[in-house]
């Protein structure tokens, strides 16, 4: 195999090695089928490893070997390999660790991604098995958090995986301008500084294992101190770059259904673990820096919150209504963070956090006593998920929920880990069709309850560009778009319909139940006026409870936006 690379996409392999001699033969054998030139850098290994690497170089024509006179650390060895690769005319270098942790069958996928995105750093995103040491796993969580702060972005999924494809030109430009960490701090620092420089990272899931007889060079004291010092430098380096980093953030789509989750799975687990071990006060203390980050970086969500709260103030002043507390966008964000814990705590049976109060319980209890299936019209005001948990755990009611599951996939995964019952009865609304309506009818006939939100327009309609299935109703002084679907579905199912709101008042979850219709009827010849009346009634009650708990409004987007092809005064089809 020739060491002269083709152009313009010219990848090679690089392997930094320090005393991993016994493992190198197996690693090279796994890489042989990919027919790629390989640069191995011996980072001052002992004599036994040096002899083994020299032997392998003699019998492996596609491998070149360079020995550093003294151990520099992983970062130093990788940078030496990157410079050598550039000198040989390669454009990209795929780094593989010498310890055998990486799933090398993913090499073709990594290179294909690099070929498609030649200006990006392509990195593995580890998928661990049970062999991963817990200390290493939790340490990554801390690094993830700081990298997100240092980049003001969630686009960096993992900055510590050594299985990655470097674009050589921007890497060498960075190495000429900055002195990078030489040891375990290198992987994270180069990814963050490349991001600052304009080189984005893309991630592919890859399995990572920790062999029982594996050799680790991680020094718990020295390396942790270096990593801490690195994050300190990067944090203060981020501060003057804030305007640039915020400008680089891509605008998110306006429709709620295509707004990506802004929560990491590890973060939810970490916050829940803090609550379990240290209690609510520690959880809330940790919540402050987390919510501060979201508040500072979530410009669209912050603007939507400010708009919402200003509308609440205006209506309250016009109607001479006393608001329950001073309104602020930051406190609004904090309430949303607190509600996440309430949902999780409710499903693990912890009543101490929410200490729920069932207001006008006779309405809810009469529906339970009847044994009939009931349709719940809910909303994104307050915590309907806690209501569902309380119903399932305390009253043994099966509550099925139509939800946009894809929109909260990570959060639902944690709920499933806490209590599998939490997600058993979730029905994904983005794939709703006739078969879904039939399924719901069967559940209602069996005496189960079905909850559906009535305050967000359909994800599937938005994706198809259909806006005719909406209906306008006055909400906080201005027409807002509501979906027709939940109300038409309620009429078709011909079950008792109940409104339910779970809002926080005086530090306790108050659950309000109201009878809405039994059943909801949309008569022929008067279907449109009847539908309008039903939506108006829903909007009026939603407004009423919104004024009781304004910070419980969890629609962080422009709720009053109008589809371009539908005028606000247009009648429903």
NULUMGU-290856 format. One record per residue: residue in one letter; x, y, z of N, C-alpha, C, O in turn. Coordinates in steps of 0.05 Angstrom, whole numbers, plus 5000, padded with zeros to 4 digits. Layout:
N
aXYZXYZXYZXYZ ...
END
This chain:
573
x501749765000500050005000501850255000503650275016 x501350434982502950674980502250875002499950895010 x504251015012503751225032503151495018502751685032 x502951504991502251744977499251764974498051594961 x497951954986495051964986493952094962495252254949 x491452024955490052164933488952434943489252494967 x487752584926486552834932483752844919483352694900 x481853014929482253214950481553104978482553224998 x479952894980479352785007481352565012481152345000 x483252615030485452425034485752355063487252485077 x484252155072484452085100486651885106487451725089 x487551895131489351695141488551635170486851765181 x489751425181489351355209491651465226493951465217 x491051545250493251615269492651475296490351465305 x494751375308494451225333496551325352498951265348 x495851465373497851535394498051285413496151165420 x500551215419500950975435502951025457505151125453 x502150955482504050965504503650715521501750685536 x505550525518505550275533503150095528502349945545 x502050115504499849935496500849725476499349635459 x503349655478504449465459502949205455502449125432 x502049075477500648815474497948845458496948645447 x496849085457494249115445494449205416492449185401 x496749305407496949435381496649235358495549315337 x497548995361497248805339494348755333493548745309 x492648725354489848685349488448925337486748895320 x489249165346488149415335488849435305487049495289 x491349395298492149415270490749205253490049255230 x490448965264489048755248486148835243485148775221 x484848965262482149055258481949275238479849305224 x484049435235484049655216484949575188484449725169 x486149345185487249265159485149265137485849365115 x482749175141480749165119480049435107479049445085 x480649655121479849915111481850035091481350245079 x484149905088486049985067486850275070486750425050 x487550365094488250645099491150655109491850495126 x492750855100495350895113495050965142493151095150 x496850875158496650915187499251025199501450925194 x498951245214501251365228501051305257499151385270 x503051165268503151095296505251265309507551275300 x504551405331506451565346506951435373505151415390 x509451345377510251225402510951455421512951595417 x509351485441509551715459511551655482510751675506 x513951575475515951515496515451275512515851275536 x514451055499513750815513516150675524518450745517 x515650465541517850305552519150145529518050125507 x521350015536522849865516521249635504521449585480 x519749505520518149275510516149365489515849245468 x514749585494512749695475514249795450513249755428 x516449935454517950045431518849815413518649845388 x519749595424520549365408518249245392518449175369 x515849225406513549115393512549295370511849195349 x512649555374511749745353513749725329512849745306 x516249705335518249685314517849425298518049425273 x517149205312516648955298514148975280514248885257 x512049105290509649135275510049315250508949265229 x511749525253512349695231513849545209513449605185 x515449355216516949205196515249015180515848965157 x513048915192511348725178508748845168507048705157 x508349105172505849245164506649475145507249695154 x506549425119507449625100505849885100506850095092 x503349875109501650115108501750275135500250465139 x503650195152504050335178506650475178508750355171 x506650725186509150875191509450925221507350985234 x511850915232512250945260514051175266516251205254 x513251345285514851565295515051545325513051495338 x517451585336517851555365518551835376520451955367 x517051915397517752165411519852095432519751895445 x521852275436524052215454523152185483524452045499 x521052325491520052305518516952315518515752425499 x515752205538512852205540511752495542512552645560 x509952565524508752835525505852825534504853025543 x504552595533501752575539500152535513501252575491 x497652455516496052385493495852625474496052585450 x495352865485495053095468497553155452497353215428 x499853125465502353175450502752975428503653045406 x502052715433502452515413500452555389501252525366 x498052635395496052675374496952915357496752905332 x497853135369498753365354501153295336501353395314 x502953135346505153045330504152885306505252915284 x502252715310501052555288499652725268499852685244 x498252935277496853115259498753265241498353295217 x501053355253503053495237504253305216504653385193 x504853065224505952865205504052815183504852795160 x501452785189499452725169499252955149499052905125 x499453205159499353425140501753435123501653495099 x504153375134506553375118506453165096507653215075 x505152945100504852735080502652805060502352645041 x501253025063499253105044496453015049494753045032 x495952895072493252815078491553055086492553265095 x488953035082487153255089485653195115484753385128 x485352945122483852865146485352635160486652475147 x485052635186486352425202484252305221483052445237 x483852045219482051905237483551795260485251605257 x483051905284484551815308483151575320480751565323 x484851375327483951135340485651095365488151105362 x484551055388486150995411487250715410486150535397 x489550685423491050435422490050225442491050005442 x488050295458487250115480485049925473484149765489 x484049935448481949745439479149805448477449635447 x478650055458475950115468473950175446471550145450 x474950255423473050355402472050135384473349935379 x469650175374468449985356469350055327468250235314 x471449925318472849995294471149935269471850025247 x469049775272467349735249465849985241464649995219 x465950195257464750455251466550635234465750855227 x468950545228470850705213469650795186469751025179 x468350615170467250705145465050925148464951105132 x463450895169461351095174462651365181461651575173 x464751355197466051605205467251745181467051985178 x468551585163469751705139467751805120468152005107 x465451665117463351755099462252025109461652195093 x461952055135461052305146463052525141462352755135 x465652455144467752655139467852735110468352975104 x467352545092467352615064464952795057465252985041 x462652755070460352915065460553195078459453385068 x462053205101462353465115465353505120466253485143 x466853565099469753575102470853795119473153785129 x469254005125470154225141469454185171470054355187 x468153965177467353915205469153705219470453545205 x469353725245470553515260468453295265466253355275 x469053045258467152825261467952665285470252575287 x466152635304466852495329464952275336462552295329 x465952075349464151875359462651985384463752145399 x460251895387458651955411458251695426456651535417 x459651655448459751395461457051285470455351425481 x456751025464454550875475455850655493457050465483 x455550685519457050515538455550265545453050255545 x457050065552455849825564456449835594457350035604 x455949615607456349605637459249615645459749635669 x461149595627463949595634465049875641467149895652 x463550085635464550355639464750415669462750375684 x467050505679467250585707465350815713465351015698 x463950795735462051005741463351275746462251485739 x465851275757467251525761467751665735467551915733 x468551515714469051635688466451735676466451945663 x464351585680461751665668460751925680459852095665 x460851945706459852185719461652425713460752655711 x464252365711466052585703465452705676465752945672 x464552535658463752635631461452815633461253015619 x459552755651457152925654458053215662456953405651 x459953235680460853495688462153635665461753875660 x463853495649465153615626463053705605463253915594 x461053535601458953605582457753875589457354055572 x457053905615455854155624457654395618456754595607 x460254375625462054605621462454665591462754895584 x462554455575462954505546460554645535460854825518 x458154575544455754715535455855015543455055185528 x456855065567457155345576459355485559458955705550 x461555345554463855475540463255525511464455705498 x461355375499460655415471457955555468457155635446 x456455585490453655685490452055535469450455645454 x452455275469451155105448450954815459452654725473 x448854685450448554395456449454225432449153985433 x450654355412451454205389453754015394454153815380 x455354065415457553895422456453675440456053715464 x456053435429454753215444456653075463455852985485 x459253055455461252925472463953025463464653005440 x465453135482468053255475470353085484472653165481 x469952845494472052685506472652425491474552285498 x471052365471471552115456473952145438474052345422 x475851965439478151985422477851865395479751875379 x475551765388474951645362473751865345471351915347 x475451995329474552235314476152275289478452185287 x474952425270476352495245476952795246475052955247 x479452865246480353145246480653255218481953125202 x479453485211480153625187482853765192482953945210 x484953705177487553785185488054085183489354205200 x487054215162487654495158486854665181488554815192 x484254655190483554825213484954745239485454915256 x485654485242487054395266489854515267490654615288 x491254505245493954615244493954915248495655035261 x491955055237491655345241491355405271492555595281 x489755245284489255285313491755225328492555375346 x493155005322495554925336497855135333499555155351 x497855275311499855485307499255735324501155885331 x496755785330495956025344495755985374496356165390 x495055735383494555685411496155455422496755265407 x496855475447498255245460496055075473494655165492 x495754835463493654655472494654465494497054415496 x492854355509493554165530494853915518494153825497 x496853815533498353585523497353315533498153115522 x495653315553494853065564491853015559490953055536 x490352925579487552855575485753095570483453065562 x486853335575485253575569485153645540483653815532 x486753505523486953585495484353545480483453725465 x483153305483480753245467478553455469477453545449 x478053535494475953735498476854005489475254155476 x479254085495480154355488480254405458479354615449 x481254215443481354265414478554275402478154435383 x476654125412473954135401472654395408471354515390 x472954495432471854755439473054985424471655155413 x475754985421477055205407476555185377476355395364 x476254955366475454935338472655045334472055175314 x470854995354468155115352468355415352466955545336 x469955525370470355815370471455915344470756135335 x473055755331474355835306472455815282473155915261 x470155685286468255645265468055365254466555315235 x469555175265469454895256467554745274468054705298 x465354665263463254525278463954225280465454115265 x462654095299463053805303460453665297458253765303 x460653425286458453255280458952985295461252905298 x456852855303457152615320455652375310453452395300 x457052145312455851895305455851705330458051685342 x453651585337453751395359455651165354455751055332 x457151095374459050875372459350735399459450865419 x459550475398459750325423462650345434464550315419 x462850385460465450405473465450205497463550205513 x467550045498467749855520470349905535472250015525 x470349815560472749835577473649545584472449425602 x475649445570476549165575477449135604478549315616 x476848895615477648845644480648875648481448965669 x482248795628485148815631486249065618488649075612 x484449265613485349505599487249675615487149675640 x488949815601490949985613490150275611489750375588 x489850415633489050695633491350865643492550795663 x491751095629493851275638492651525651494051725655 x490151505659488851735671489751765700489351585716 x491051995707491852055734489652215748489152445740 x488452085767486052215780486552485791484852665789 x488952535802489552795814490652985792489453205788 x492752905779494053085760492253165737491953395729 x490952955725489253015702486753165709485853335694 x485553105732483253255740483853555745482353725739 x486253605757487153875761487554015734486754255731 x488753875715489253995689486554055675486254265662 x484753865677482053905664480654135677479354295663 x480754155704479454385717480654645708479254845704 x483354655706484654905697483954965668483555195661 x483654755651482854795624480054915622479655115608 x478154815638475454925638475455215648473855375639 x477155275667477355555677478255735654477055945650 x480355655640481255815617479155845596478756065585 x477855625589475855635568473455805576472255945560 x472655785602470355945611470956245607469356395597 x473356335617473956615614474656685585474356925577 x475456495569475756545541473156575527472956705506 x471056445538468456465526467156735530465656835512 x467756865552466357115560466557325538464457435530 x468957395528469057605507467857505481467357675463 x467557245478466457145453463357115453462257025433 x462157185475459157155477457657265454455957135443 x458157525446456657625423457057455398455057415383 x459457375392459957205368458556945371457256855351 x458756815394457556545397454456565395453256385384 x453356775406450456805404449556855375447456765367 x451157005360450557045332450656795316449256765296 x452356605324452656355309450456155314450155965299 x448856205335446556025340444556045318443656265311 x443855815307441855815285439155875296438355795318 x437556025280434756075287433255815287433555655268 x431555775307429955535308427355585294426455805292 x426155375283423555395270421455515290421655465314 x419555665279417655795296415555605307414655645330 x414755405292412655235302413655065325415954965324 x412055045345412954905370413854615365415654525378 x412554485345413054195342415754125331416653905334 x417054325318419754275307421854405323424154425314 x421254505347423254605365424454375380423054225392 x427154355378428454125390428454145420428254355432 x428653915433428953905462431454065470433454045457 x431254205492433554345503434354225529435354355547 x434053965531434753825556436353575548435753435529 x438553525563440053285559439153075578438353125600 x439252825569438452595585440152585610439052535632 x442752625608444452605631443752825651443852775676 x443053055641442353285659439853225676439753285699 x437853105663435453035677436052835699435052855722 x437652625692438352425712439952545735439552475758 x441852725728443452845748441853005768442152995792 x439953165757438253335774436553165792436053225815 x435452945781433752765797435452635819434452595841 x437952555812439652435832440252625855440352545878 x440752875848441253085869438753105887439053115912 x436453105875433953115892433752875910433052905933 x434252635899433952395915435952385938435152305961 x438452465933440552435953440652675973441152635996 x440152915963440653155979438153315984438153496001 x435953245971433453385977432853615958434353685940 x430553735963429553945944431154195945431554325925 x432254275969433754525971436354505954437054695940 x437654275954440054235938439354235908440754345892 x437054105902436154105874435654385864436554465842 x434354545880433654815872436154995869436355165852 x438154945887440655085885442055025859443155205846 x442154775852443354695826441754795802442854845781 x439154825806437454915784438055195776437755265752 x439055365794439555645787441555675765440955815745 x443955565766445855595744444855465718445355575696 x443455245720442355115696440355285682440555335658 x438355385698436355555686437555825677436655935657 x439555925691440856175682441956135654441856315637 x443255905650444355855623442155855602442355985581 x439955705607437755695588436555965584435856045561 x436356125605435156385604436856575587435756735571 x439456555590441256725575441456655545441556825528 x441356395540441756305512439156265497439256255472 x436956235511434456175497432956435490430956505502 x434056575470432956845463430056825455428356985465 x429356635438426556615429424656545452422556655454 x425556355468423856275491423656505511421456545522 x425856655515425756885533423857105523422357225538 x424057155497422257355485419357265487417557435492 x418857005482416056905484415056935512412757005517 x416756885532415956915560415357205566413357265579 x417057385557416557675562413957765550412457915562 x413357665525410857745512408457635528406457775531 x408657385536406557265552405957415577403657485583 x408057475592407657605618406657885615405057985631 x407458025593406358295588403458285582401858455590 x402558085567399758055561398157995586395958105590 x399357835604397957775629397658035646395558085657 x399858185648399658435663397558625652395958745667 x397458645625395558825612392658745618390958905626 x392058485615389358385619388558415649386358495655 x390458355667389958375695389258665703387558715719 x390758845691390259135698387559215687386059365700 x386959135662384359205650381959105666379959235668 x382258865678380058735692380258765722378658655737 x382258925731382558965759382958705775381758665796 x384658535763385258265776387958285790389858375778 x388058195814390658185828392157935821391057715823 x394557965811396157735804397357605829397857745849 x397957345828398757205852401657265861402257215884 x403257375843406057425850407257605829406157635807 x409557735835410957895815411857715791412657495795 x411557825767412157665743414957725733415757965732 x416457525725419057565713419657325695418857105700 x421157375673421757165654423556955667423256715662 x425457045685427256845697425656665716426056425716 x423856775731422156615749420356425733419756205742 x419556515710417956355692419556105683418555885683 x422156145676423855925668424355745692424255495689 x424755855716425155695740422755515745423055285752 x420455625742417955465747417855225728417055005735 x418755265703418755045684420754835693420154595691 x423154915703425054715713423954565737424354325739 x422654705755421454575778419354375770419054165783 x417854445749415654265741416753995730415453795732 x419154005719420353755710420753555733420153325731 x421753665755422153495779419453405789419253175798 x417453575789414853495799413753255783412653065795 x414153255757413253035740414652775748413352575753 x417252785751418752545757418152455786417752215790 x417952645804417452565832414652445835414252255850 x412752545819410052435821409952145812408651975824 x411452075791411451805780413051615798412651365796 x414751715815416051535835414551525861415551415881 x412051645861410351625884411051825907410051785929 x412652025901413452215921411352445922411252615904 x409752455943407752665946408752905961407453115961 x411052885973412053105991412653355975412453575985 x413453315950414353545934411953715925411953955928 x409853575914407553725903405353755924403853945923 x405053555942402953565963400353645950399253865957 x399253495932397053585915394453645930393853505949 x393053845920390453915930388453875907388653995886 x386453695912384353655892382053845897380553805916 x381954055881379754255883377154135872377253965854 x374954215883372354095876372553795869372053715846 x373253635889373753345884371253195875371452985863 x368853305881366453155874366153105844365052905836 x367153295828366953255799368653025790367752855775 x371153025798373052815791372052545802372052345788 x371152545827370352295839367852175827367451935825 x366052355817363652255804364352115778363051915770 x366252215764367152085739368451815745367951625731 x369951805767371251555775369051355783369151115774 x367151445799365051255808363351155786362250925788 x362951305765361251215743362350985728360850825716 x365050955729366350735714366350775684367250605669 x365451005675365451065646368151185637369451315653 x368751125613371151255601370651555599368451645593 x372851715605372552005605374852125588377052035589 x374152325572376052475557376852725572375152885579 x379452765577380452995591381553195570383353125555 x380553435570381653655555383653795572382953925592 x386253775566388353895582389754115566388754195545 x392054195576393454415563396454405572397254225587 x397954595562400754625571400854845592402954975596 x398654895606398755065630398954875654397154715659 x401154895668401454735692402454455686403754405666 x401854275704403154005704401053785701400253665721 x400153735677398153525673399453255677397953065683 x402053225673403352965676403252875705402852645711 x403553065724403252995752400452905758399952725774 x398453045746395652955749395252675740393952515752 x396552605717396252335706397552135725396451915730 x399852205736401152025755399551985780399251755790 x398452205791396752175815394352005810393551845827 x393152045787390751885780391451585778389951415787 x393751535765394551255761395351115787394750885792 x396851265804397951145828396051155852396150965868 x394451365854392751395878389951285873388651175891 x388851325849386051255844385851005825383650915819 x388150895817388250665800386650705774385350525764 x386850945764385551015738387650985716389851085719 x386950845695388650845671388251095655386051125644 x390251265653389951515639391751505614394251505617 x390551485591392051485566392451775556390651935558 x394851835547395452115539396352125510398151975502 x395052295494396052355467398152575470397552795478 x400552515463402752705467404552715442404452535425 x406052925440408152945420410652815431412452955439 x410652545432412752395445415552465435417452485450 x415852505408418452565397419652815408422052855409 x417853005417418753255426420053235454421553425462 x419553025469420653005496421752715499421252595520 x423152615480423952335480425752275504425452065517 x427752455509429552405531428152405558428552235575 x426352605562424952625587423152375591423052275614 x421852285570420152045573421751805580420851625593 x424251795570425951565576426551555606426551345618 x427151785618427651795647425151715662425251575682 x422751815653420251735667419951435666418951315685 x420651315644420351025641422150885661421450675672 x424550985665426450865684425350885712425750705728 x424051105719422951145745420550965750420350835771 x418750955730416350795733415450725705414450895690 x415850465696415050395669412150455662411450495639 x410450475683407650535679407250815667405250875655 x409350995670409051265662408751295631407351475622 x409951115616409951135587408250925573408050915549 x407150735589405550525577403250635561402650525540 x402050845571399550945559400051215545398251385545 x402451255534402951485517402451415488403451215479 x400951585474400251535446401351775430400552005435 x403051715411404451935396402552075377401451955359 x402152335382400152485367400952545339399252585321 x403652555333404552625307403952405286404052455262 x403152165296402451955278399551875280398751645274 x397952065290395151995294393651965268393952135250 x391951765266390351715243387751575252387151565275 x386251465233383751335239384151105259382451055277 x386350965256386850735274387250835303386550695322 x388251075306388551185333385851245346385451185369 x384051355330381351415340379951155349378551155369 x380350945333379150685340380350585366378850485383 x382950615369384350525394383250685418382750565439 x382850945415381851105437379051025444378251025468 x377350965424374650885429374650625446373050595464 x376450435439376650185454377350245483376350115501 x379250425487380050485515377850615531377450555554 x376350795518374150925532371950725538370750725560 x371450545519369450335524370250155547368450035561 x372850125552373849965574373850115600374750005621 x372850365600372750525625375350675631375550795652 x377150685612379650835616379251125609377251205596 x381051295617381051575612383051645589385051505587 x382451845574384151935552384652235556382652395557 x387152325557387752605559388952715533390752585521 x388052945525389053065500389153365505387353485517 x391353495496391653785500390153925477390153835454 x389054155484387454305464388654575457387254745446 x391254615464392354885461394654905441395855115438 x395254685427397354695407396454585381395054375380 x397154715359396354625332398054385325400154335336 x396954225306398053965300400753975287401354135270 x402553785297405153765285404953665256406353775239 x403253465251403153355224401953555204402853565181 x400053725213398953925195401154125188401354225165 x402754205208404854395203406854285183407754425165 x407554025186409453905168408453895139410053905120 x405853855136404653845109403854115099402954145076 x404254325115403454595107400454635108399554825095 x398954485123396054515124395354675149396054605171 x394054905145393255075167390255105169389255265186 x388754965152385854995152384554865176382254935183 x385854685190384654545212385154685238385654565259 x385054955238385355105262382855285265381355325245 x382455385288380155565293381155775313382555725332 x380256025308381156245324379256305347376756295343 x380356375370378756455393380156665408382656675409 x378656845421379857055436381256945461380056795476 x383757025464385356925487387257145496388957235481 x386857245520388257465531388157715512390257845508 x385857765502385458005487386058005458385958215444 x386857775447387557755419386957475408387157285422 x386057465382385457195371387957015370390057105361 x387656775380389756575379388856325365386456265366 x390656185352389955945337389755705355391655645370 x387555565354387255315369386655095349385555145328 x387454845356386854625337383954535338382754535359 x382854475315380154355314380154065324378153975335 x382353925319382453635322381453535349379753355349 x382453635372381553525397378553545402377353365414 x377353755392374453795396372853625378370753525385 x373753595353372353415334372653125344370752975342 x375053055354375452785364373652735389372452525391 x373452935406371752905430368852855422367452695434 x367952995401365152965392364752685379362752555383 x366852595365366652335351366652105372365251905368 x368152135393368251915413365851905431365351705444 x364352125433361852135448362152035476360451875486 x364252125489364652065518364452315534364552535523 x364052295560364052525577366752675575368852545573 x366652935573369053105570369453275595367553405605 x371853265606372453415630374953585625376853495613 x374953825635377353995635379053935660377953885682 x381653935657383353885680385854065678387154075657 x386454205700388754375701390254315728388954305749 x392854285726394454245750396454475753398454475739 x395854665770397454915772398554945800397354845820 x400855075803402155115828401155365842401355585830 x400055335866399055565881399955525910399555305922 x401055725922402055715950403855465954403655325974 x405555425934407555205936406354925936407654735944 x403854905928402554635926401154615899400054805888 x401154365889399854315864396854305869395854135884 x395354475856392454475857391254365831391854465810 x389654155834388454015811385554105809383954055827 x384954235786382254325782380854155761382054105740 x378454065766376853905747374254055742372954155761 x373454065717370954185709369554015688370853915670 x367053975691365453845670365354025645364754265648 x365853925622365854085597363454015580362154195570 x362953755576360653675560360153375565362053225571 x357753285562357152995565354852915547352552915555 x355452845522358052875509358153145494356253305496 x360353195480360553435463359153375437359853175424 x357253535429355653485405356153715385355953945392 x356753635361357053825338354853755318355353595300 x352453865321350253775304350553855275351754055268 x349453685257349553755229347954015224345954065237 x349054165206347754425200348654645218348454875211 x349554565242350554765261353354695272354154775293 x354754545256357254435264359254655270360654655291 x359554855252361555065255360955235279362755295295 x358455335283357955495307358355335333359355445353 x357655075333357954915357360954875363361754875386 x362554835342365454795345366655055356368355045374 x365855275344366855535354366155575383367855675399 x363755515391362855545419364555375438365255455459 x365155125429366754945446369555055450370555055472 x370755145428373455255430373555505447375355545463 x371555675443371355925459371155865489372355995505 x369555655495369255585523371955485534372755555557 x373255325519375955215527377855455531379255465551 x377955635512379855865514379256035538381056145551 x376656075544375956235567376856115593377856255610 x376555855596377455715621380455705622381655735643 x381755665599384655675598385755945607387655965622 x384456155598385256425606384856465636386456585649 x382556365646381956395675384156275692385156405711 x384956035686386955895703389756015697391456005715 x390256115673392756245668393256485686395556535694 x391156635691391456865708391856785738392856945753 x391056545745391556445772394456365776395456375798 x395756275755398556175757400056245731400556065715 x400756495726401956575700404556435694405256385671 x406156375715408756245711408455955703410455825696 x406055845704405555565697404955535667404355315658 x405155755652404655735623407255635610409255765610 x407155395598409455265587409455245557410655065545 x408155435544408355465515410455685509409755925507 x412955615507415055805504415555865474417755825463 x413455965461413656045433411456255429409856305447 x411356385406409356585400406656455397405956355375 x405056455418402556315418400556445399398656315390 x400956695393399056845376399956865347398857025332 x401956705339402856725312400656625293399156445300 x400456745270398356675250399656535226401556645215 x398756305218399756185194399456375170397456525168 x401356375152401556565131399056555112398256755101 x397956315109395756295090393056285103391056205090 x392856355128390256355142389856625156391556695173 x387856765150387357025164386056965190384656765194 x386457145210385357105237382257085238381156955256 x380957215219378057215220376856995202374356995198 x378556815192377456605175375956395191376756315212 x373656315180372056115193373255835189374555795168 x372855655207373955385203372555235181370155285175 x374055055168372854905146370754715156369654565140 
END
